[in-house]
């Protein structure tokens, strides 16, 4: 089952959400993964931090690229 969501947002909102995704990709995810490598933490906590860090990277990276491609395609279509 595929669920598609369509919504209208301003350019400012779009740029803000993309900036937040980049922060998640390049700051939050690496910090979580790094914290998950600390030997002082319990194995369950380490696995949890690693999993959340990797999931954050994948989820936000995929959405950033999809939004980027959609925006690029939309702007190319408006130029034609």
N, CA, C and O of each residue as an XYZ file, in Angstrom:
320
protein
N       0.846     -1.168      0.000
C       0.000      0.000      0.000
C       0.893      1.234      0.000
O       1.832      1.336      0.790
N       0.596      2.153     -0.880
C       1.373      3.391     -0.965
C       0.481      4.549     -0.545
O      -0.635      4.712     -1.038
N       0.993      5.329      0.357
C       0.257      6.493      0.836
C       1.010      7.726      0.357
O       2.205      7.878      0.608
N       0.303      8.586     -0.324
C       0.921      9.815     -0.823
C       0.271     10.993     -0.122
O      -0.949     11.051      0.037
N       1.098     11.915      0.286
C       0.603     13.103      0.972
C       0.945     14.318      0.132
O       2.081     14.476     -0.315
N      -0.022     15.158     -0.075
C       0.193     16.395     -0.802
C      -0.207     17.538      0.104
O      -1.280     17.531      0.707
N       0.671     18.516      0.189
C       0.326     19.679      0.991
C       0.977     20.906      0.390
O       1.994     20.822     -0.299
N       0.374     22.034      0.662
C       0.909     23.296      0.183
C       1.685     23.944      1.317
O       1.219     24.010      2.455
N       2.872     24.419      0.986
C       3.666     25.127      1.982
C       4.418     26.239      1.287
O       4.652     26.191      0.079
N       4.789     27.233      2.053
C       5.526     28.348      1.476
C       6.966     27.933      1.228
O       7.439     26.931      1.763
N       7.644     28.702      0.426
C       9.049     28.439      0.145
C       9.852     28.523      1.439
O      10.779     27.741      1.654
N       9.497     29.463      2.288
C      10.202     29.625      3.565
C      10.041     28.381      4.446
O      11.007     27.923      5.057
N       8.827     27.841      4.512
C       8.601     26.618      5.292
C       9.389     25.448      4.719
O       9.972     24.660      5.463
N       9.405     25.338      3.394
C      10.128     24.260      2.724
C      11.629     24.353      3.031
O      12.258     23.357      3.387
N      12.184     25.537      2.892
C      13.611     25.724      3.156
C      13.949     25.443      4.615
O      15.003     24.881      4.913
N      13.068     25.829      5.512
C      13.292     25.578      6.937
C      13.285     24.078      7.225
O      14.137     23.582      7.963
N      12.329     23.357      6.644
C      12.280     21.913      6.886
C      13.490     21.214      6.281
O      13.989     20.244      6.850
N      13.965     21.688      5.145
C      15.158     21.094      4.540
C      16.393     21.384      5.409
O      17.261     20.524      5.557
N      16.469     22.572      5.971
C      17.595     22.913      6.843
C      17.592     22.032      8.093
O      18.647     21.589      8.548
N      16.422     21.786      8.636
C      16.320     20.924      9.818
C      16.729     19.500      9.469
O      17.383     18.831     10.268
N      16.349     19.031      8.284
C      16.774     17.696      7.855
C      18.298     17.612      7.766
O      18.886     16.604      8.157
N      18.932     18.657      7.259
C      20.397     18.653      7.177
C      21.037     18.626      8.567
O      22.054     17.962      8.770
N      20.451     19.337      9.512
C      20.942     19.303     10.893
C      20.813     17.891     11.451
O      21.724     17.389     12.110
N      19.674     17.255     11.181
C      19.476     15.873     11.637
C      20.515     14.936     11.023
O      21.039     14.054     11.703
N      20.810     15.128      9.739
C      21.739     14.240      9.027
C      23.176     14.442      9.495
O      23.885     13.474      9.768
N      23.601     15.690      9.587
C      25.021     15.972      9.838
C      25.380     16.254     11.293
O      26.563     16.327     11.624
N      24.390     16.413     12.171
C      24.708     16.658     13.577
C      24.084     15.613     14.502
O      24.791     14.948     15.259
N      22.772     15.472     14.439
C      22.064     14.607     15.383
C      22.431     13.136     15.184
O      22.796     12.449     16.138
N      22.334     12.657     13.947
C      22.627     11.238     13.675
C      24.060     10.862     14.078
O      24.248      9.848     14.751
N      25.077     11.647     13.686
C      26.432     11.277     14.111
C      26.632     11.302     15.626
O      27.355     10.464     16.167
N      26.004     12.246     16.310
C      26.125     12.300     17.773
C      25.515     11.044     18.397
O      26.088     10.468     19.321
N      24.356     10.620     17.893
C      23.719      9.413     18.412
C      24.583      8.177     18.159
O      24.742      7.331     19.039
N      25.140      8.081     16.952
C      25.992      6.934     16.627
C      27.252      6.957     17.486
O      27.666      5.921     18.007
N      27.861      8.123     17.638
C      29.055      8.234     18.472
C      28.752      7.848     19.919
O      29.523      7.120     20.545
N      27.644      8.329     20.441
C      27.252      7.979     21.812
C      27.018      6.475     21.939
O      27.294      5.881     22.981
N      26.506      5.868     20.869
C      26.249      4.442     20.881
C      27.496      3.585     20.869
O      27.419      2.375     21.082
N      28.647      4.197     20.624
C      29.905      3.441     20.628
C      30.613      3.488     21.984
O      31.660      2.864     22.159
N      30.054      4.215     22.929
C      30.688      4.338     24.244
C      30.553      3.041     25.030
O      29.441      2.570     25.267
N      31.665      2.472     25.430
C      31.696      1.183     26.127
C      31.094      1.261     27.537
O      30.685      0.242     28.093
N      31.040      2.466     28.114
C      30.534      2.619     29.475
C      29.020      2.387     29.560
O      28.501      2.124     30.645
N      28.319      2.478     28.452
C      26.866      2.336     28.443
C      26.468      0.863     28.374
O      27.242      0.014     27.934
N      25.264      0.587     28.809
C      24.760     -0.791     28.750
C      24.578     -1.192     27.278
O      24.336     -0.336     26.427
N      24.692     -2.470     26.986
C      24.519     -2.921     25.599
C      23.166     -2.532     24.995
O      23.098     -2.170     23.820
N      22.104     -2.601     25.777
C      20.781     -2.237     25.262
C      20.728     -0.763     24.869
O      20.183     -0.417     23.820
N      21.287      0.095     25.703
C      21.311      1.528     25.408
C      22.178      1.814     24.190
O      21.811      2.627     23.342
N      23.324      1.152     24.100
C      24.213      1.343     22.950
C      23.518      0.954     21.652
O      23.588      1.680     20.660
N      22.847     -0.197     21.665
C      22.134     -0.648     20.466
C      21.016      0.333     20.110
O      20.803      0.644     18.938
N      20.306      0.815     21.129
C      19.236      1.782     20.899
C      19.740      3.077     20.282
O      19.146      3.588     19.333
N      20.832      3.607     20.818
C      21.395      4.846     20.276
C      21.894      4.657     18.851
O      21.678      5.516     17.995
N      22.559      3.537     18.594
C      23.034      3.258     17.236
C      21.865      3.130     16.270
O      21.898      3.688     15.174
N      20.839      2.399     16.673
C      19.676      2.196     15.799
C      18.963      3.516     15.508
O      18.584      3.781     14.367
N      18.782      4.333     16.528
C      18.112      5.622     16.328
C      18.963      6.537     15.456
O      18.432      7.241     14.598
N      20.273      6.533     15.666
C      21.165      7.352     14.844
C      21.135      6.957     13.381
O      21.049      7.815     12.503
N      21.205      5.660     13.114
C      21.169      5.179     11.730
C      19.801      5.450     11.115
O      19.714      5.883      9.966
N      18.738      5.199     11.867
C      17.388      5.453     11.356
C      17.171      6.937     11.059
O      16.546      7.285     10.057
N      17.684      7.808     11.925
C      17.577      9.251     11.709
C      18.285      9.650     10.424
O      17.756     10.426      9.627
N      19.482      9.116     10.229
C      20.256      9.424      9.023
C      19.517      8.967      7.766
O      19.383      9.728      6.807
N      19.042      7.732      7.774
C      18.364      7.182      6.590
C      17.058      7.918      6.313
O      16.803      8.329      5.181
N      16.236      8.085      7.338
C      14.927      8.726      7.163
C      15.072     10.156      6.646
O      14.448     10.527      5.652
N      15.887     10.947      7.313
C      16.020     12.348      6.914
C      16.806     12.508      5.619
O      16.521     13.407      4.827
N      17.789     11.648      5.400
C      18.531     11.699      4.136
C      17.641     11.389      2.955
O      17.675     12.085      1.940
N      16.843     10.342      3.087
C      15.929      9.961      2.010
C      14.901     11.061      1.743
O      14.636     11.394      0.588
N      14.332     11.617      2.787
C      13.343     12.685      2.608
C      13.972     13.954      2.049
O      13.359     14.638      1.229
N      15.182     14.276      2.480
C      15.854     15.459      1.938
C      16.060     15.306      0.437
O      15.758     16.216     -0.335
N      16.585     14.134      0.022
C      16.841     13.916     -1.400
C      15.552     13.906     -2.217
O      15.516     14.441     -3.325
N      14.502     13.306     -1.679
C      13.217     13.287     -2.387
C      12.679     14.702     -2.546
O      12.249     15.078     -3.637
N      12.695     15.485     -1.486
C      12.227     16.869     -1.561
C      13.076     17.689     -2.515
O      12.554     18.513     -3.267
N      14.380     17.467     -2.488
C      15.297     18.188     -3.375
C      14.977     17.877     -4.835
O      14.891     18.779     -5.669
N      14.802     16.582     -5.135
C      14.481     16.179     -6.509
C      13.117     16.726     -6.937
O      12.972     17.228     -8.051
N      12.122     16.632     -6.057
C      10.787     17.155     -6.385
C      10.835     18.656     -6.641
O      10.201     19.145     -7.576
N      11.577     19.389     -5.823
C      11.695     20.836     -5.985
C      12.419     21.171     -7.283
O      12.032     22.096     -7.996
N      13.469     20.417     -7.585
C      14.234     20.644     -8.817
C      13.363     20.368    -10.038
O      13.378     21.136    -11.000
N      12.609     19.280    -10.001
C      11.722     18.932    -11.108
C      10.642     19.984    -11.283
O      10.323     20.374    -12.406
N      10.078     20.444    -10.171
C       9.039     21.464    -10.221
C       9.564     22.763    -10.795
O       8.884     23.405    -11.595
N      10.774     23.165    -10.394
C      11.326     24.421    -10.906
C      11.713     24.275    -12.374
O      11.608     25.243    -13.128
N      12.160     23.086    -12.803
C      12.473     22.857    -14.209
C      11.208     22.917    -15.056
O      11.219     23.460    -16.161
N      10.114     22.355    -14.533
C       8.835     22.375    -15.257
C       8.280     23.786    -15.368
O       7.655     24.121    -16.375
N       8.492     24.614    -14.366
C       7.962     25.983    -14.414
C       8.758     26.853    -15.377
O       8.245     27.863    -15.858
N      10.006     26.480    -15.668
C      10.822     27.241    -16.620
C      10.445     26.949    -18.055
O      10.691     27.764    -18.944
N       9.848     25.785    -18.288
C       9.495     25.379    -19.667
C       8.277     26.077    -20.175
O       7.860     25.842    -21.309
